[in-house]
Amino acid sequence: MMQKEAVMIKLTEQQQRAVRNGEAIRVPVPEIGEDVVLLRATQYESMRESLEDQREQQAVLRYSMKMAGKLAQESPY
């Protein structure tokens, strides 16, 4: 099995300042042929939690709509 070589990303001073100031930055990584977006771990966790909350809310909404539809079909009024 071929061992993968670690990729070290060197940030410019401007990029370092941007990340310190809470900005996400796009960095090209030629070794993988793609850009990556870097941001502070605390920001990532906050965004991830927010997305999970949105998914849960959407699931509750879908279930509620489904149940409302069933009740509407069962109702004689």
C-alpha positions in Angstrom: 0.0 0.0 0.0 1.4 3.4 -1.0 1.8 5.8 1.9 0.3 9.3 1.4 2.6 12.3 1.9 1.4 15.0 4.2 0.5 18.3 2.5 1.6 21.5 4.3 -0.2 24.6 3.4 1.7 27.8 3.9 -0.5 30.9 4.5 0.6 34.4 3.5 0.5 37.1 6.2 -2.7 38.4 4.6 -4.4 35.0 4.8 -3.3 34.5 8.4 -4.8 37.9 9.3 -8.0 37.1 7.5 -8.4 33.8 9.4 -7.6 35.5 12.7 -10.3 38.1 11.9 -12.9 35.3 11.4 -12.8 35.2 7.6 -12.8 32.0 5.6 -10.2 31.9 2.9 -9.9 29.8 -0.3 -6.5 28.2 -0.7 -5.4 26.3 -3.8 -3.8 22.9 -3.1 -2.1 21.7 -6.3 -1.2 18.4 -4.7 -4.9 17.4 -4.6 -5.9 19.5 -7.6 -8.6 21.4 -5.7 -9.1 24.5 -3.6 -9.9 24.2 0.1 -11.6 26.6 2.4 -10.0 27.3 5.7 -11.7 28.8 8.7 -11.3 28.6 12.4 -12.4 25.4 14.0 -14.9 27.2 16.3 -16.5 28.7 13.2 -16.7 25.3 11.5 -18.3 23.8 14.6 -20.9 26.6 14.8 -21.7 26.2 11.1 -22.0 22.5 11.4 -24.4 22.7 14.3 -26.5 25.3 12.5 -26.8 23.0 9.5 -27.7 20.1 11.7 -30.4 22.2 13.3 -31.8 23.2 9.9 -31.9 19.5 8.8 -33.8 18.6 12.0 -36.2 21.5 11.5 -36.8 20.4 7.9 -37.5 16.8 9.0 -40.0 18.0 11.6 -41.7 20.2 9.0 -41.9 17.3 6.5 -43.4 15.0 9.2 -45.9 17.7 10.3 -47.0 18.3 6.7 -47.4 14.5 6.2 -49.5 14.2 9.3 -51.6 17.2 8.5 -52.3 15.7 5.1 -53.5 12.4 6.7 -55.7 14.3 9.2 -57.2 16.3 6.4 -58.1 13.2 4.5 -59.6 11.5 7.5 -61.7 14.6 8.6 -65.3 14.5 7.5 -65.3 18.4 7.3 
